[in-house]
């Protein structure tokens, strides 16, 4: 079993908790209150900016050209995702320039950037991988019976699409190439998964 699969399987409890969370289920069936999704869009845009920065830091620290170019490619994928959020923001009336990060958002972004600056690229990849793998999982699960025709359909389509999965696999290839299978890697991955759960919870309680 690869390290990425080992880490993912070890955190199935948190992955399932995210899938079953009323925020995610509300996206799936279209029942989520619009103001909760609007808050999430703003917070997620702030998060993605930090995510792109963490990729860039890891690229600069990468020990070889393959790692450097892969991290940069992934940063480009985040910029594409941010453009999607700009569309969401216009639709939901969110001013992304005035977003103030909530406590859960700040905890997550501070953790990612601290890991990128202080850790090696393998640990950074392990810290970032849960977000990508989890969203691919959520998109796939929510689209299992077809993508419903409601106002959150674009979200489901994005994360269940064939375009998103390769980005997840690229990041997991960096975990395989650079991360060490030790307690720090496992705890870092799990903390990121916990941050994902808290991110949904914070948006739901808005």
Residue frames as a rotation matrix with the C-alpha (Angstrom) as fourth column:
UNK 1
0.576 0.818 0.000 0.00
0.818 -0.576 0.000 0.00
0.000 0.000 -1.000 0.00
UNK 2
-0.150 -0.616 0.773 1.31
0.519 -0.715 -0.469 3.46
0.842 0.331 0.427 -0.86
UNK 3
-0.829 -0.213 -0.516 1.85
0.556 -0.399 -0.729 6.01
-0.051 -0.892 0.449 1.90
UNK 4
-0.826 0.560 0.070 -0.93
-0.521 -0.804 0.288 8.21
0.218 0.202 0.955 0.50
UNK 5
-0.032 0.844 -0.535 -3.42
-0.262 0.510 0.819 5.35
0.964 0.166 0.205 0.62
UNK 6
-0.347 -0.177 -0.921 -2.25
0.759 0.524 -0.387 4.39
0.551 -0.833 -0.048 4.09
UNK 7
-0.982 -0.046 -0.182 -2.82
0.143 -0.811 -0.567 7.95
-0.121 -0.583 0.803 5.32
UNK 8
-0.552 0.831 -0.073 -6.22
-0.669 -0.388 0.634 8.19
0.499 0.399 0.770 3.62
UNK 9
0.001 0.563 -0.827 -7.41
0.126 0.820 0.558 4.87
0.992 -0.105 -0.070 5.03
UNK 10
-0.601 -0.312 -0.736 -6.22
0.739 0.135 -0.660 5.80
0.305 -0.940 0.150 8.52
UNK 11
-0.918 0.234 -0.320 -8.48
-0.051 -0.870 -0.490 8.86
-0.394 -0.434 0.811 8.40
UNK 12
-0.719 0.694 0.051 -11.66
0.323 0.268 0.907 7.38
0.616 0.668 -0.417 7.00
UNK 13
-0.182 0.664 -0.725 -13.50
0.971 0.007 -0.238 8.33
-0.153 -0.748 -0.646 10.18
UNK 14
-0.367 -0.014 -0.930 -12.91
0.174 -0.983 -0.054 12.03
-0.914 -0.181 0.364 9.48
UNK 15
-0.987 0.026 -0.161 -13.60
-0.163 -0.176 0.971 11.64
-0.003 0.984 0.178 5.76
UNK 16
-0.496 0.855 -0.150 -16.96
0.701 0.497 0.512 10.04
0.512 0.149 -0.846 6.50
UNK 17
-0.141 0.409 -0.902 -17.72
0.814 -0.470 -0.341 12.68
-0.563 -0.782 -0.266 9.14
UNK 18
-0.736 -0.167 -0.656 -17.14
-0.167 -0.894 0.416 15.35
-0.656 0.416 0.630 6.49
UNK 19
-0.907 0.416 -0.060 -19.35
0.062 0.273 0.960 13.56
0.416 0.867 -0.273 3.96
UNK 20
-0.230 0.863 -0.450 -22.14
0.870 0.389 0.302 13.16
0.435 -0.322 -0.840 6.52
UNK 21
-0.771 -0.088 -0.631 -21.81
0.453 -0.772 -0.445 16.72
-0.448 -0.629 0.636 7.81
UNK 22
0.231 0.973 0.009 -25.03
0.712 -0.163 -0.683 18.70
-0.663 0.164 -0.730 7.26
UNK 23
0.133 -0.249 -0.959 -23.10
-0.444 -0.880 0.167 21.39
-0.886 0.404 -0.228 5.38
UNK 24
-0.829 -0.521 -0.203 -21.86
-0.429 0.362 0.827 18.90
-0.358 0.773 -0.524 2.78
UNK 25
-0.624 0.678 0.390 -25.18
0.693 0.710 -0.124 17.05
-0.361 0.193 -0.912 2.65
UNK 26
0.269 0.729 -0.629 -26.90
0.297 -0.684 -0.666 20.40
-0.916 -0.008 -0.401 2.19
UNK 27
-0.333 -0.454 -0.827 -24.71
-0.718 -0.446 0.534 21.06
-0.611 0.771 -0.178 -0.85
UNK 28
-0.960 -0.130 0.247 -25.53
0.014 0.860 0.510 17.59
-0.278 0.493 -0.824 -2.12
UNK 29
-0.384 0.894 0.232 -29.31
0.906 0.413 -0.091 17.94
-0.177 0.175 -0.968 -1.94
UNK 30
-0.466 0.124 0.876 -29.49
0.489 -0.789 0.372 21.70
0.737 0.602 0.307 -2.49
UNK 31
0.529 0.806 -0.266 -31.00
0.639 -0.171 0.750 22.47
0.559 -0.566 -0.606 0.92
UNK 32
-0.285 -0.721 -0.632 -28.05
0.954 -0.277 -0.114 24.41
-0.093 -0.635 0.767 2.37
UNK 33
0.673 0.507 -0.538 -28.94
0.512 -0.845 -0.156 27.98
-0.533 -0.171 -0.829 3.31
UNK 34
0.679 -0.372 0.633 -27.52
0.537 -0.337 -0.774 30.42
0.502 0.865 -0.029 0.79
UNK 35
0.758 -0.398 0.518 -25.90
-0.546 -0.821 0.168 32.62
0.358 -0.410 -0.839 3.45
UNK 36
0.644 -0.537 0.544 -23.93
-0.200 0.568 0.798 29.65
-0.738 -0.623 0.258 4.77
UNK 37
0.510 -0.447 0.735 -22.62
0.823 0.504 -0.263 28.84
-0.253 0.739 0.625 1.32
UNK 38
0.765 -0.212 0.608 -21.80
0.149 -0.860 -0.488 32.50
0.626 0.464 -0.627 0.69
UNK 39
0.743 -0.520 0.422 -19.76
-0.627 -0.322 0.709 32.58
-0.233 -0.791 -0.565 3.92
UNK 40
0.537 -0.514 0.669 -17.99
0.285 0.857 0.430 29.38
-0.794 -0.040 0.607 2.86
UNK 41
0.713 -0.244 0.657 -17.12
0.662 -0.076 -0.746 30.83
0.232 0.967 0.107 -0.57
UNK 42
0.758 -0.417 0.501 -15.38
-0.396 -0.905 -0.154 33.80
0.518 -0.082 -0.851 1.02
UNK 43
0.576 -0.535 0.618 -13.53
-0.604 0.230 0.763 31.69
-0.551 -0.813 -0.191 3.57
UNK 44
0.611 -0.322 0.723 -12.51
0.483 0.875 -0.018 29.13
-0.627 0.361 0.690 0.97
UNK 45
0.805 -0.345 0.482 -11.12
0.295 -0.473 -0.830 31.82
0.514 0.811 -0.279 -1.31
UNK 46
0.599 -0.605 0.524 -8.95
-0.789 -0.559 0.256 33.07
0.138 -0.567 -0.812 1.57
UNK 47
0.529 -0.357 0.770 -7.88
-0.228 0.814 0.534 29.49
-0.818 -0.458 0.349 2.25
UNK 48
0.783 -0.180 0.595 -7.02
0.589 0.523 -0.616 28.84
-0.200 0.833 0.516 -1.40
UNK 49
0.775 -0.554 0.304 -4.76
-0.325 -0.762 -0.560 31.88
0.542 0.335 -0.770 -1.53
UNK 50
0.327 -0.647 0.688 -2.80
-0.872 0.074 0.484 30.42
-0.364 -0.759 -0.540 1.38
UNK 51
0.638 -0.024 0.770 -2.86
0.134 0.988 -0.081 27.01
-0.758 0.154 0.634 -0.32
UNK 52
0.898 -0.305 0.319 -1.28
0.301 -0.105 -0.948 28.51
0.322 0.947 -0.003 -3.45
UNK 53
0.528 -0.727 0.438 1.38
-0.771 -0.627 -0.113 30.22
0.357 -0.278 -0.892 -1.34
UNK 54
0.399 -0.357 0.844 2.20
-0.546 0.647 0.532 26.95
-0.737 -0.673 0.063 0.42
UNK 55
0.824 -0.086 0.560 2.62
0.458 0.683 -0.569 25.27
-0.334 0.726 0.602 -2.97
UNK 56
0.802 -0.513 0.305 4.96
-0.071 -0.590 -0.804 28.05
0.593 0.623 -0.510 -4.05
UNK 57
0.407 -0.657 0.634 7.07
-0.905 -0.195 0.378 27.78
-0.125 -0.728 -0.674 -0.89
UNK 58
0.497 -0.169 0.851 7.33
-0.081 0.968 0.239 24.02
-0.864 -0.188 0.467 -1.39
UNK 59
0.926 -0.167 0.340 8.31
0.366 0.163 -0.916 24.53
0.098 0.972 0.212 -5.02
UNK 60
0.619 -0.718 0.318 11.14
-0.585 -0.692 -0.422 26.83
0.523 0.075 -0.849 -4.00
UNK 61
0.142 -0.548 0.825 12.35
-0.912 0.252 0.325 24.28
-0.385 -0.798 -0.464 -1.43
UNK 62
0.938 0.324 0.127 11.98
-0.255 0.888 -0.384 21.27
-0.237 0.327 0.915 -3.72
UNK 63
0.207 -0.944 0.256 15.18
-0.229 0.207 0.951 19.23
-0.951 -0.256 -0.173 -4.01
UNK 64
-0.655 -0.438 0.615 14.74
0.460 0.415 0.785 18.45
-0.599 0.798 -0.070 -7.69
UNK 65
-0.920 0.221 -0.323 13.20
-0.381 -0.696 0.609 19.81
-0.091 0.683 0.724 -10.88
UNK 66
-0.600 0.741 -0.301 10.36
0.348 0.581 0.735 17.30
0.720 0.336 -0.607 -10.98
UNK 67
-0.232 0.496 -0.837 9.16
0.963 -0.006 -0.271 18.39
-0.140 -0.868 -0.476 -7.57
UNK 68
-0.738 -0.125 -0.663 9.57
0.145 -0.989 0.025 22.07
-0.659 -0.078 0.748 -8.48
UNK 69
-0.895 0.384 -0.229 7.51
-0.353 -0.294 0.888 21.81
0.274 0.875 0.399 -11.65
UNK 70
-0.453 0.762 -0.464 4.83
0.611 0.644 0.461 19.61
0.650 -0.074 -0.756 -10.04
UNK 71
-0.345 0.298 -0.890 4.31
0.808 -0.388 -0.443 22.01
-0.478 -0.872 -0.107 -7.14
UNK 72
-0.819 0.014 -0.573 4.05
-0.207 -0.940 0.273 24.89
-0.535 0.342 0.773 -9.63
UNK 73
-0.797 0.576 -0.184 1.54
-0.010 0.291 0.957 22.99
0.604 0.764 -0.226 -11.75
UNK 74
-0.279 0.694 -0.664 -0.58
0.914 0.404 0.038 22.39
0.294 -0.597 -0.747 -8.66
UNK 75
-0.571 0.045 -0.820 -0.38
0.392 -0.862 -0.321 26.07
-0.721 -0.505 0.474 -7.73
UNK 76
-0.936 0.234 -0.264 -1.77
-0.348 -0.482 0.804 26.81
0.060 0.844 0.532 -11.20
UNK 77
-0.524 0.773 -0.359 -4.67
0.500 0.620 0.605 24.47
0.690 0.137 -0.711 -10.46
UNK 78
-0.311 0.370 -0.876 -5.45
0.874 -0.252 -0.416 26.48
-0.374 -0.895 -0.245 -7.33
UNK 79
-0.821 -0.017 -0.570 -5.51
-0.120 -0.972 0.202 29.69
-0.558 0.234 0.796 -9.37
UNK 80
-0.783 0.595 -0.181 -8.09
-0.085 0.187 0.979 28.06
0.616 0.782 -0.096 -11.66
UNK 81
-0.280 0.676 -0.682 -10.13
0.885 0.456 0.089 27.10
0.371 -0.579 -0.726 -8.60
UNK 82
-0.562 0.022 -0.827 -9.93
0.502 -0.786 -0.362 30.68
-0.657 -0.618 0.431 -7.36
UNK 83
-0.944 0.255 -0.211 -11.38
-0.325 -0.595 0.735 31.88
0.061 0.762 0.645 -10.66
UNK 84
-0.435 0.816 -0.382 -14.32
0.461 0.565 0.684 29.55
0.774 0.121 -0.622 -10.04
UNK 85
-0.258 0.301 -0.918 -14.75
0.946 -0.115 -0.303 31.16
-0.196 -0.947 -0.255 -6.62
UNK 86
-0.906 -0.062 -0.418 -14.79
0.001 -0.990 0.143 34.59
-0.423 0.129 0.897 -8.21
UNK 87
-0.701 0.699 -0.141 -17.77
-0.154 0.044 0.987 33.40
0.696 0.714 0.077 -10.23
UNK 88
-0.172 0.607 -0.776 -19.43
0.855 0.483 0.188 32.06
0.489 -0.631 -0.602 -7.10
UNK 89
-0.608 -0.150 -0.780 -18.72
0.656 -0.649 -0.386 35.33
-0.448 -0.746 0.492 -5.29
UNK 90
-0.951 0.285 -0.122 -20.38
-0.304 -0.775 0.554 37.38
0.063 0.564 0.824 -8.04
UNK 91
-0.426 0.825 -0.372 -23.38
0.109 0.454 0.884 35.05
0.898 0.336 -0.284 -7.98
UNK 92
0.130 0.462 -0.877 -23.74
0.873 0.365 0.322 35.06
0.469 -0.808 -0.356 -4.19
UNK 93
0.711 0.213 0.670 -22.87
0.058 -0.968 0.245 38.71
0.701 -0.135 -0.700 -3.60
UNK 94
0.753 -0.531 -0.390 -19.60
0.555 0.193 0.809 38.09
-0.354 -0.825 0.440 -1.77
UNK 95
0.823 -0.561 0.088 -16.84
-0.445 -0.733 -0.514 40.70
0.353 0.384 -0.853 -1.87
UNK 96
0.727 -0.554 -0.406 -13.70
0.574 0.815 -0.084 38.56
0.377 -0.171 0.910 -1.76
UNK 97
-0.149 -0.842 0.518 -11.49
0.285 -0.538 -0.793 41.58
0.947 0.029 0.321 -1.10
UNK 98
-0.130 0.167 0.977 -13.23
-0.762 -0.647 0.010 42.29
0.634 -0.744 0.211 2.19
UNK 99
0.618 0.384 -0.686 -13.29
0.018 0.866 0.500 38.75
0.786 -0.321 0.528 3.58
UNK 100
0.007 -0.564 0.826 -12.12
-0.972 -0.196 -0.125 38.43
0.233 -0.802 -0.550 7.17
UNK 101
-0.349 -0.161 -0.923 -10.92
-0.201 0.975 -0.095 34.90
0.915 0.153 -0.372 7.93
UNK 102
0.705 0.621 0.342 -12.79
-0.527 0.137 0.839 33.12
0.474 -0.772 0.424 10.69
UNK 103
0.265 -0.617 0.741 -11.01
-0.873 0.173 0.456 31.24
-0.410 -0.768 -0.492 13.48
UNK 104
0.553 -0.012 0.833 -11.26
0.106 0.993 -0.056 27.85
-0.826 0.120 0.550 11.74
UNK 105
0.942 -0.207 0.266 -9.95
0.250 -0.100 -0.963 29.30
0.226 0.973 -0.043 8.49
UNK 106
0.545 -0.765 0.342 -7.05
-0.749 -0.628 -0.212 31.02
0.377 -0.140 -0.916 10.21
UNK 107
0.363 -0.399 0.842 -6.10
-0.571 0.619 0.539 27.87
-0.737 -0.676 -0.003 12.12
UNK 108
0.722 -0.014 0.692 -5.98
0.422 0.801 -0.424 25.91
-0.549 0.598 0.584 8.89
UNK 109
0.860 -0.395 0.324 -4.05
0.144 -0.420 -0.896 28.47
0.490 0.817 -0.304 6.83
UNK 110
0.507 -0.703 0.499 -1.59
-0.860 -0.452 0.237 29.21
0.059 -0.549 -0.834 9.63
UNK 111
0.451 -0.276 0.849 -0.93
-0.234 0.881 0.411 25.49
-0.861 -0.384 0.333 9.97
UNK 112
0.822 -0.100 0.560 -0.35
0.537 0.463 -0.705 25.02
-0.189 0.881 0.435 6.23
UNK 113
0.765 -0.539 0.353 1.97
-0.165 -0.693 -0.702 27.99
0.623 0.479 -0.619 5.87
UNK 114
0.453 -0.613 0.648 3.91
-0.852 -0.083 0.517 27.15
-0.263 -0.786 -0.560 9.03
UNK 115
0.564 -0.209 0.799 4.39
0.141 0.978 0.157 23.61
-0.814 0.024 0.580 7.73
UNK 116
0.869 -0.210 0.448 5.50
0.457 -0.004 -0.889 24.88
0.188 0.978 0.093 4.32
UNK 117
0.646 -0.637 0.421 8.04
-0.516 -0.771 -0.375 27.28
0.563 0.025 -0.826 5.80
UNK 118
0.179 -0.590 0.787 9.40
-0.963 0.057 0.262 25.06
-0.200 -0.806 -0.558 8.57
UNK 119
0.430 0.054 0.901 8.94
-0.162 0.987 0.018 21.52
-0.888 -0.154 0.433 7.26
UNK 120
-0.763 -0.645 0.043 10.41
-0.110 0.196 0.974 19.69
-0.637 0.739 -0.221 4.31
UNK 121
-0.586 0.546 -0.599 8.50
-0.805 -0.308 0.506 19.32
0.092 0.779 0.620 1.05
UNK 122
-0.706 0.324 -0.630 7.32
0.154 0.938 0.309 15.83
0.691 0.121 -0.712 1.93
UNK 123
-0.673 0.463 -0.578 5.65
0.663 0.030 -0.748 17.02
-0.329 -0.886 -0.327 5.12
UNK 124
-0.660 0.431 -0.615 4.14
-0.455 -0.881 -0.130 19.96
-0.598 0.194 0.778 3.24
UNK 125
-0.658 0.411 -0.631 2.69
-0.525 0.350 0.776 17.60
0.540 0.842 -0.015 0.63
UNK 126
-0.679 0.390 -0.622 1.25
0.592 0.792 -0.150 15.46
0.434 -0.470 -0.768 3.44
UNK 127
-0.690 0.413 -0.595 -0.34
0.319 -0.564 -0.762 18.53
-0.650 -0.716 0.257 5.03
UNK 128
-0.558 0.430 -0.710 -1.92
-0.705 -0.696 0.132 19.62
-0.438 0.575 0.691 1.73
UNK 129
-0.933 0.084 -0.350 -2.98
-0.177 0.739 0.650 16.24
0.314 0.669 -0.674 0.40
UNK 130
-0.699 0.709 -0.089 -6.07
0.570 0.478 -0.669 15.75
-0.432 -0.518 -0.738 2.64
UNK 131
-0.244 0.623 -0.743 -7.82
-0.340 -0.773 -0.536 18.77
-0.908 0.122 0.401 1.14
UNK 132
-0.460 -0.001 -0.888 -7.44
-0.888 -0.021 0.460 17.49
-0.019 1.000 0.009 -2.42
UNK 133
-0.936 0.066 -0.346 -8.21
0.013 0.988 0.151 13.86
0.352 0.137 -0.926 -1.67
UNK 134
-0.659 0.724 -0.205 -11.19
0.392 0.098 -0.915 14.76
-0.642 -0.683 -0.348 0.51
UNK 135
-0.195 0.616 -0.763 -12.78
-0.590 -0.695 -0.410 17.07
-0.783 0.370 0.499 -2.06
UNK 136
-0.640 -0.046 -0.767 -12.34
-0.702 0.441 0.559 14.47
0.313 0.897 -0.314 -4.80
UNK 137
-0.926 0.295 -0.235 -14.03
0.362 0.868 -0.340 11.95
0.104 -0.400 -0.911 -2.49
UNK 138
-0.465 0.789 -0.402 -16.88
0.143 -0.381 -0.914 14.32
-0.874 -0.482 0.065 -1.59
UNK 139
-0.332 0.311 -0.890 -17.46
-0.855 -0.497 0.146 15.26
-0.397 0.810 0.431 -5.22
UNK 140
-0.807 -0.036 -0.589 -17.52
-0.370 0.809 0.458 11.62
0.460 0.587 -0.666 -6.30
UNK 141
-0.845 0.493 -0.207 -19.91
0.502 0.596 -0.627 10.61
-0.186 -0.633 -0.751 -3.51
UNK 142
-0.346 0.747 -0.567 -22.31
-0.103 -0.631 -0.769 13.50
-0.933 -0.207 0.295 -4.08
UNK 143
-0.228 0.205 -0.952 -22.36
-0.945 -0.282 0.165 12.81
-0.235 0.937 0.258 -7.83
UNK 144
-0.832 -0.217 0.510 -22.89
-0.199 0.976 0.091 9.04
-0.518 -0.026 -0.855 -7.48
UNK 145
-0.231 0.850 0.474 -26.51
0.705 0.482 -0.521 9.15
-0.671 0.214 -0.710 -8.58
UNK 146
0.016 0.159 0.987 -26.02
0.881 -0.468 0.062 11.96
0.472 0.869 -0.148 -11.07
UNK 147
-0.902 -0.359 -0.239 -25.49
0.428 -0.816 -0.389 15.66
-0.055 -0.453 0.890 -10.45
UNK 148
-0.012 0.987 -0.161 -28.79
0.921 -0.052 -0.386 17.21
-0.389 -0.153 -0.909 -9.39
UNK 149
-0.287 0.004 0.958 -30.11
0.664 -0.720 0.202 20.36
0.690 0.694 0.204 -11.04
UNK 150
0.772 0.474 -0.424 -29.91
0.636 -0.553 0.538 22.86
0.020 -0.685 -0.728 -8.19
UNK 151
0.909 -0.310 0.278 -27.82
-0.225 -0.927 -0.300 25.94
0.350 0.210 -0.913 -7.38
UNK 152
0.380 -0.836 0.395 -24.90
-0.689 0.030 0.724 23.98
-0.618 -0.547 -0.565 -5.91
UNK 153
0.926 0.057 0.373 -24.54
0.168 0.823 -0.542 21.71
-0.338 0.565 0.753 -8.94
UNK 154
0.712 -0.702 0.025 -21.42
-0.315 -0.351 -0.882 23.55
0.627 0.620 -0.471 -10.15
UNK 155
0.144 -0.643 0.752 -19.63
-0.986 -0.030 0.163 22.77
-0.082 -0.765 -0.639 -6.89
UNK 156
0.458 0.104 0.883 -20.41
-0.254 0.967 0.018 19.06
-0.852 -0.233 0.470 -7.21
UNK 157
0.989 -0.064 0.137 -19.45
0.149 0.276 -0.949 19.07
0.023 0.959 0.283 -10.88
UNK 158
0.526 -0.840 0.137 -16.07
-0.724 -0.526 -0.446 20.71
0.447 0.135 -0.884 -10.17
UNK 159
-0.146 -0.664 0.733 -14.94
-0.962 0.270 0.052 18.24
-0.233 -0.698 -0.678 -7.54
UNK 160
0.355 0.280 0.892 -16.34
-0.111 0.960 -0.257 15.14
-0.928 -0.008 0.372 -9.24
UNK 161
0.863 0.060 -0.502 -14.90
-0.487 -0.168 -0.857 16.02
-0.136 0.984 -0.116 -12.65
UNK 162
0.788 -0.596 0.152 -12.16
0.615 0.757 -0.219 14.12
0.016 0.266 0.964 -14.42
UNK 163
0.394 -0.656 0.644 -10.08
0.102 -0.665 -0.740 17.32
0.913 0.358 -0.195 -14.37
UNK 164
0.549 -0.123 0.827 -9.83
-0.764 -0.476 0.437 17.47
0.340 -0.871 -0.355 -10.59
UNK 165
0.978 -0.087 0.189 -8.69
-0.015 0.875 0.484 13.90
-0.207 -0.476 0.855 -9.89
UNK 166
0.526 -0.842 0.121 -5.31
0.606 0.272 -0.747 14.23
0.596 0.466 0.654 -11.72
UNK 167
0.138 -0.451 0.882 -4.42
-0.452 -0.821 -0.349 17.19
0.881 -0.350 -0.317 -9.47
UNK 168
0.731 0.193 0.654 -5.12
-0.678 0.310 0.666 15.00
-0.074 -0.931 0.358 -6.45
UNK 169
0.920 -0.376 0.107 -2.95
0.386 0.918 -0.089 12.25
-0.065 0.123 0.990 -7.89
UNK 170
0.337 -0.826 0.451 -0.13
0.217 -0.398 -0.891 14.69
0.916 0.398 0.045 -8.66
UNK 171
0.248 -0.208 0.946 -0.08
-0.825 -0.557 0.094 15.87
0.508 -0.804 -0.310 -5.06
UNK 172
0.858 0.093 0.505 -0.13
-0.388 0.762 0.518 12.30
-0.337 -0.640 0.690 -3.79
UNK 173
0.744 -0.668 0.011 2.83
0.466 0.507 -0.725 11.52
0.479 0.544 0.689 -6.05
UNK 174
0.088 -0.701 0.707 4.74
-0.382 -0.680 -0.627 14.21
0.920 -0.215 -0.327 -4.15
UNK 175
0.562 0.157 0.812 3.81
-0.823 0.206 0.530 12.50
-0.084 -0.966 0.245 -0.88
UNK 176
0.975 -0.170 0.146 5.19
0.181 0.981 -0.068 9.24
-0.132 0.093 0.987 -2.28
UNK 177
0.531 -0.807 0.259 8.37
0.397 -0.034 -0.917 10.86
0.749 0.590 0.302 -3.56
UNK 178
-0.228 -0.696 0.681 9.28
-0.142 -0.669 -0.730 13.03
0.963 -0.263 0.053 -0.59
UNK 179
0.358 0.439 0.824 7.33
-0.841 -0.232 0.489 12.17
0.406 -0.868 0.286 2.59
UNK 180
-0.767 -0.604 -0.217 8.51
-0.382 0.701 -0.602 9.78
0.515 -0.379 -0.768 5.28
UNK 181
0.225 0.861 -0.456 6.16
-0.028 0.473 0.881 7.22
0.974 -0.186 0.130 6.81
UNK 182
-0.755 -0.480 -0.447 6.50
0.440 0.134 -0.888 8.31
0.486 -0.867 0.111 10.42
UNK 183
-0.207 0.716 -0.667 4.40
0.955 0.000 -0.296 9.61
-0.211 -0.699 -0.684 13.30
UNK 184
-0.545 -0.039 -0.838 4.87
0.095 -0.995 -0.016 13.27
-0.833 -0.088 0.546 12.34
UNK 185
-0.950 0.208 -0.231 3.58
-0.262 -0.134 0.956 12.67
0.168 0.969 0.182 8.82
UNK 186
-0.509 0.796 -0.327 0.58
0.692 0.605 0.394 10.76
0.511 -0.026 -0.859 10.15
UNK 187
-0.176 0.446 -0.878 -0.27
0.835 -0.405 -0.373 13.42
-0.522 -0.798 -0.300 12.74
UNK 188
-0.778 -0.152 -0.609 0.18
-0.130 -0.910 0.393 16.23
-0.614 0.385 0.689 10.21
UNK 189
-0.866 0.489 -0.108 -2.17
0.014 0.239 0.971 14.55
0.500 0.839 -0.214 7.73
UNK 190
-0.293 0.800 -0.523 -4.76
0.907 0.406 0.114 13.89
0.304 -0.441 -0.844 10.43
UNK 191
-0.415 0.127 -0.901 -4.64
0.505 -0.792 -0.344 17.45
-0.757 -0.597 0.265 11.72
UNK 192
-0.931 0.075 -0.357 -5.31
-0.327 -0.607 0.724 18.71
-0.162 0.791 0.590 8.18
UNK 193
-0.617 0.753 -0.229 -8.31
0.379 0.539 0.752 16.38
0.690 0.377 -0.618 7.95
UNK 194
-0.222 0.500 -0.837 -9.55
0.947 -0.094 -0.307 17.70
-0.232 -0.861 -0.453 11.28
UNK 195
-0.710 -0.099 -0.698 -9.17
0.048 -0.995 0.092 21.26
-0.703 0.032 0.711 9.95
UNK 196
-0.902 0.424 -0.079 -11.33
-0.088 -0.001 0.996 20.30
0.422 0.906 0.038 6.96
UNK 197
-0.277 0.824 -0.494 -14.09
0.841 0.457 0.291 19.08
0.465 -0.335 -0.819 9.26
UNK 198
-0.253 0.114 -0.961 -13.86
0.737 -0.621 -0.267 22.25
-0.627 -0.776 0.073 11.35
UNK 199
-0.966 -0.128 -0.226 -13.99
-0.055 -0.750 0.659 24.36
-0.253 0.649 0.718 8.18
UNK 200
-0.580 0.813 -0.051 -17.37
0.242 0.231 0.942 22.87
0.778 0.534 -0.331 7.21
UNK 201
-0.097 0.542 -0.835 -18.61
0.985 0.171 -0.004 23.15
0.141 -0.823 -0.550 10.78
UNK 202
-0.634 -0.211 -0.744 -17.71
0.428 -0.897 -0.110 26.84
-0.644 -0.388 0.659 11.01
UNK 203
-0.949 0.304 -0.077 -19.57
-0.226 -0.493 0.840 27.58
0.218 0.815 0.537 7.76
UNK 204
-0.387 0.849 -0.359 -22.59
0.513 0.522 0.681 25.60
0.766 0.079 -0.638 8.89
UNK 205
-0.071 0.328 -0.942 -22.82
0.989 -0.099 -0.108 27.44
-0.128 -0.940 -0.317 12.21
UNK 206
-0.938 -0.321 0.132 -22.63
0.341 -0.922 0.182 30.87
0.064 0.216 0.974 10.57
